[in-house]
Amino acid sequence: MASKPEDSTATRMDLSHLRREARTALELAIVELAPNDLIDRLALATGLLEALAELPANSAPAIALGAPTADRARVALKMWRDWSTTRKRLA
């Protein structure tokens, strides 16, 4: 079943927003000396999102890795937000 053009555009837009958010979170996590596991998760998600942004949306790798990478990024971003919020409360 072929995807509709607006579906792939929305997915591309979502991945683009996630990419920017993950990149910013990674930079902040490094500066704030977040735990290594959190930095690694953000770095992995950011790297995959950066690589996927360079591929055509309809390429096999983009199709295969797009959704799992978005999920991975969302989990890492939630972990970042939780850690950052807790850290700010303790400060």
mmCIF file of the C-alpha atoms, coordinates in Angstrom:
data_MODEL
# 
_entry.id   MODEL 
# 
loop_
_atom_site.group_PDB 
_atom_site.id 
_atom_site.type_symbol 
_atom_site.label_atom_id 
_atom_site.label_alt_id 
_atom_site.label_comp_id 
_atom_site.label_asym_id 
_atom_site.label_entity_id 
_atom_site.label_seq_id 
_atom_site.pdbx_PDB_ins_code 
_atom_site.Cartn_x 
_atom_site.Cartn_y 
_atom_site.Cartn_z 
_atom_site.occupancy 
_atom_site.B_iso_or_equiv 
_atom_site.pdbx_formal_charge 
_atom_site.auth_seq_id 
_atom_site.auth_comp_id 
_atom_site.auth_asym_id 
_atom_site.auth_atom_id 
_atom_site.pdbx_PDB_model_num 
ATOM 1  C CA . MET A 1 1  ? 0.000  0.000  0.000  1.00 0.00 ? 1  MET A CA 1 
ATOM 2  C CA . ALA A 1 2  ? 1.504  3.331  -1.057 1.00 0.00 ? 2  ALA A CA 1 
ATOM 3  C CA . SER A 1 3  ? 1.521  6.173  1.419  1.00 0.00 ? 3  SER A CA 1 
ATOM 4  C CA . LYS A 1 4  ? -0.184 9.427  0.596  1.00 0.00 ? 4  LYS A CA 1 
ATOM 5  C CA . PRO A 1 5  ? 2.117  12.404 -0.087 1.00 0.00 ? 5  PRO A CA 1 
ATOM 6  C CA . GLU A 1 6  ? 0.711  14.322 2.881  1.00 0.00 ? 6  GLU A CA 1 
ATOM 7  C CA . ASP A 1 7  ? 1.518  11.361 5.167  1.00 0.00 ? 7  ASP A CA 1 
ATOM 8  C CA . SER A 1 8  ? 5.177  11.350 4.173  1.00 0.00 ? 8  SER A CA 1 
ATOM 9  C CA . THR A 1 9  ? 5.308  15.146 4.464  1.00 0.00 ? 9  THR A CA 1 
ATOM 10 C CA . ALA A 1 10 ? 3.885  15.010 7.983  1.00 0.00 ? 10 ALA A CA 1 
ATOM 11 C CA . THR A 1 11 ? 6.345  12.285 8.890  1.00 0.00 ? 11 THR A CA 1 
ATOM 12 C CA . ARG A 1 12 ? 9.228  14.297 7.438  1.00 0.00 ? 12 ARG A CA 1 
ATOM 13 C CA . MET A 1 13 ? 8.053  17.359 9.358  1.00 0.00 ? 13 MET A CA 1 
ATOM 14 C CA . ASP A 1 14 ? 7.754  15.357 12.583 1.00 0.00 ? 14 ASP A CA 1 
ATOM 15 C CA . LEU A 1 15 ? 11.236 13.927 12.096 1.00 0.00 ? 15 LEU A CA 1 
ATOM 16 C CA . SER A 1 16 ? 12.595 17.395 11.394 1.00 0.00 ? 16 SER A CA 1 
ATOM 17 C CA . HIS A 1 17 ? 11.109 18.771 14.619 1.00 0.00 ? 17 HIS A CA 1 
ATOM 18 C CA . LEU A 1 18 ? 12.363 15.783 16.588 1.00 0.00 ? 18 LEU A CA 1 
ATOM 19 C CA . ARG A 1 19 ? 15.814 16.213 15.051 1.00 0.00 ? 19 ARG A CA 1 
ATOM 20 C CA . ARG A 1 20 ? 16.038 19.834 16.161 1.00 0.00 ? 20 ARG A CA 1 
ATOM 21 C CA . GLU A 1 21 ? 14.675 19.092 19.613 1.00 0.00 ? 21 GLU A CA 1 
ATOM 22 C CA . ALA A 1 22 ? 17.005 16.112 20.117 1.00 0.00 ? 22 ALA A CA 1 
ATOM 23 C CA . ARG A 1 23 ? 20.030 18.092 18.949 1.00 0.00 ? 23 ARG A CA 1 
ATOM 24 C CA . THR A 1 24 ? 19.249 20.916 21.385 1.00 0.00 ? 24 THR A CA 1 
ATOM 25 C CA . ALA A 1 25 ? 18.616 18.470 24.227 1.00 0.00 ? 25 ALA A CA 1 
ATOM 26 C CA . LEU A 1 26 ? 21.922 16.734 23.489 1.00 0.00 ? 26 LEU A CA 1 
ATOM 27 C CA . GLU A 1 27 ? 23.827 20.026 23.620 1.00 0.00 ? 27 GLU A CA 1 
ATOM 28 C CA . LEU A 1 28 ? 22.158 20.963 26.918 1.00 0.00 ? 28 LEU A CA 1 
ATOM 29 C CA . ALA A 1 29 ? 22.722 17.487 28.374 1.00 0.00 ? 29 ALA A CA 1 
ATOM 30 C CA . ILE A 1 30 ? 26.433 17.737 27.613 1.00 0.00 ? 30 ILE A CA 1 
ATOM 31 C CA . VAL A 1 31 ? 26.720 21.218 29.128 1.00 0.00 ? 31 VAL A CA 1 
ATOM 32 C CA . GLU A 1 32 ? 24.731 20.199 32.209 1.00 0.00 ? 32 GLU A CA 1 
ATOM 33 C CA . LEU A 1 33 ? 26.790 17.016 32.672 1.00 0.00 ? 33 LEU A CA 1 
ATOM 34 C CA . ALA A 1 34 ? 23.815 14.691 32.430 1.00 0.00 ? 34 ALA A CA 1 
ATOM 35 C CA . PRO A 1 35 ? 24.404 10.981 33.062 1.00 0.00 ? 35 PRO A CA 1 
ATOM 36 C CA . ASN A 1 36 ? 26.332 9.236  30.288 1.00 0.00 ? 36 ASN A CA 1 
ATOM 37 C CA . ASP A 1 37 ? 23.432 6.898  29.490 1.00 0.00 ? 37 ASP A CA 1 
ATOM 38 C CA . LEU A 1 38 ? 21.165 9.870  28.829 1.00 0.00 ? 38 LEU A CA 1 
ATOM 39 C CA . ILE A 1 39 ? 23.764 11.611 26.669 1.00 0.00 ? 39 ILE A CA 1 
ATOM 40 C CA . ASP A 1 40 ? 24.314 8.367  24.733 1.00 0.00 ? 40 ASP A CA 1 
ATOM 41 C CA . ARG A 1 41 ? 20.580 7.944  24.100 1.00 0.00 ? 41 ARG A CA 1 
ATOM 42 C CA . LEU A 1 42 ? 20.241 11.537 22.891 1.00 0.00 ? 42 LEU A CA 1 
ATOM 43 C CA . ALA A 1 43 ? 23.365 11.216 20.728 1.00 0.00 ? 43 ALA A CA 1 
ATOM 44 C CA . LEU A 1 44 ? 22.116 8.009  19.125 1.00 0.00 ? 44 LEU A CA 1 
ATOM 45 C CA . ALA A 1 45 ? 18.696 9.461  18.368 1.00 0.00 ? 45 ALA A CA 1 
ATOM 46 C CA . THR A 1 46 ? 20.199 12.717 17.083 1.00 0.00 ? 46 THR A CA 1 
ATOM 47 C CA . GLY A 1 47 ? 22.658 10.921 14.821 1.00 0.00 ? 47 GLY A CA 1 
ATOM 48 C CA . LEU A 1 48 ? 20.011 8.666  13.328 1.00 0.00 ? 48 LEU A CA 1 
ATOM 49 C CA . LEU A 1 49 ? 17.633 11.592 12.772 1.00 0.00 ? 49 LEU A CA 1 
ATOM 50 C CA . GLU A 1 50 ? 20.425 13.589 11.101 1.00 0.00 ? 50 GLU A CA 1 
ATOM 51 C CA . ALA A 1 51 ? 21.241 10.660 8.814  1.00 0.00 ? 51 ALA A CA 1 
ATOM 52 C CA . LEU A 1 52 ? 17.579 10.037 7.939  1.00 0.00 ? 52 LEU A CA 1 
ATOM 53 C CA . ALA A 1 53 ? 17.143 13.714 7.044  1.00 0.00 ? 53 ALA A CA 1 
ATOM 54 C CA . GLU A 1 54 ? 19.672 13.215 4.235  1.00 0.00 ? 54 GLU A CA 1 
ATOM 55 C CA . LEU A 1 55 ? 17.793 10.298 2.673  1.00 0.00 ? 55 LEU A CA 1 
ATOM 56 C CA . PRO A 1 56 ? 14.810 10.463 0.337  1.00 0.00 ? 56 PRO A CA 1 
ATOM 57 C CA . ALA A 1 57 ? 11.603 9.952  2.351  1.00 0.00 ? 57 ALA A CA 1 
ATOM 58 C CA . ASN A 1 58 ? 10.619 6.958  0.202  1.00 0.00 ? 58 ASN A CA 1 
ATOM 59 C CA . SER A 1 59 ? 13.976 5.159  0.474  1.00 0.00 ? 59 SER A CA 1 
ATOM 60 C CA . ALA A 1 60 ? 14.039 1.738  2.122  1.00 0.00 ? 60 ALA A CA 1 
ATOM 61 C CA . PRO A 1 61 ? 16.236 2.858  5.057  1.00 0.00 ? 61 PRO A CA 1 
ATOM 62 C CA . ALA A 1 62 ? 14.055 5.911  5.744  1.00 0.00 ? 62 ALA A CA 1 
ATOM 63 C CA . ILE A 1 63 ? 10.918 3.778  5.697  1.00 0.00 ? 63 ILE A CA 1 
ATOM 64 C CA . ALA A 1 64 ? 12.449 1.037  7.858  1.00 0.00 ? 64 ALA A CA 1 
ATOM 65 C CA . LEU A 1 65 ? 14.137 3.311  10.401 1.00 0.00 ? 65 LEU A CA 1 
ATOM 66 C CA . GLY A 1 66 ? 11.838 6.352  10.476 1.00 0.00 ? 66 GLY A CA 1 
ATOM 67 C CA . ALA A 1 67 ? 9.214  5.226  12.989 1.00 0.00 ? 67 ALA A CA 1 
ATOM 68 C CA . PRO A 1 68 ? 11.573 3.328  15.327 1.00 0.00 ? 68 PRO A CA 1 
ATOM 69 C CA . THR A 1 69 ? 13.971 6.277  15.333 1.00 0.00 ? 69 THR A CA 1 
ATOM 70 C CA . ALA A 1 70 ? 11.150 8.703  16.125 1.00 0.00 ? 70 ALA A CA 1 
ATOM 71 C CA . ASP A 1 71 ? 10.076 6.457  19.014 1.00 0.00 ? 71 ASP A CA 1 
ATOM 72 C CA . ARG A 1 72 ? 13.658 6.228  20.267 1.00 0.00 ? 72 ARG A CA 1 
ATOM 73 C CA . ALA A 1 73 ? 14.002 10.020 20.092 1.00 0.00 ? 73 ALA A CA 1 
ATOM 74 C CA . ARG A 1 74 ? 10.741 10.570 21.988 1.00 0.00 ? 74 ARG A CA 1 
ATOM 75 C CA . VAL A 1 75 ? 11.865 8.227  24.770 1.00 0.00 ? 75 VAL A CA 1 
ATOM 76 C CA . ALA A 1 76 ? 15.257 9.955  25.024 1.00 0.00 ? 76 ALA A CA 1 
ATOM 77 C CA . LEU A 1 77 ? 13.613 13.393 25.056 1.00 0.00 ? 77 LEU A CA 1 
ATOM 78 C CA . LYS A 1 78 ? 11.225 12.330 27.820 1.00 0.00 ? 78 LYS A CA 1 
ATOM 79 C CA . MET A 1 79 ? 14.144 11.013 29.839 1.00 0.00 ? 79 MET A CA 1 
ATOM 80 C CA . TRP A 1 80 ? 15.938 14.339 29.259 1.00 0.00 ? 80 TRP A CA 1 
ATOM 81 C CA . ARG A 1 81 ? 12.934 16.397 30.355 1.00 0.00 ? 81 ARG A CA 1 
ATOM 82 C CA . ASP A 1 82 ? 12.459 14.267 33.477 1.00 0.00 ? 82 ASP A CA 1 
ATOM 83 C CA . TRP A 1 83 ? 16.127 14.470 34.435 1.00 0.00 ? 83 TRP A CA 1 
ATOM 84 C CA . SER A 1 84 ? 16.316 18.207 33.752 1.00 0.00 ? 84 SER A CA 1 
ATOM 85 C CA . THR A 1 85 ? 13.145 18.937 35.732 1.00 0.00 ? 85 THR A CA 1 
ATOM 86 C CA . THR A 1 86 ? 14.371 16.897 38.704 1.00 0.00 ? 86 THR A CA 1 
ATOM 87 C CA . ARG A 1 87 ? 17.774 18.576 38.569 1.00 0.00 ? 87 ARG A CA 1 
ATOM 88 C CA . LYS A 1 88 ? 16.222 22.059 38.527 1.00 0.00 ? 88 LYS A CA 1 
ATOM 89 C CA . ARG A 1 89 ? 13.985 21.195 41.504 1.00 0.00 ? 89 ARG A CA 1 
ATOM 90 C CA . LEU A 1 90 ? 17.012 20.116 43.515 1.00 0.00 ? 90 LEU A CA 1 
ATOM 91 C CA . ALA A 1 91 ? 19.012 23.232 42.650 1.00 0.00 ? 91 ALA A CA 1 
# 
